[in-house]
């Protein structure tokens, strides 16, 4: 099974451009950049730094996923 992130504007596949790591004091562990070759849109996806704040079973843990099967 291959998963890809779709463009929010034209629904074509996004191209992953790279990741940037956050520092110890940052609210996010990783910021990933994506680019659509069809409509030239860009998207940044932030992975939160929830260490010590939320557990995976916590109801307030975000469940949003940009990945489409």
Secondary structure, DSSP 8 states (H G I E B T S, - for coil): ---EEB-TTT--BEEEEEEEE--TT-SEEEEEEEEETTT--EEEEEEE--TTT--TT-TTS-----EE-
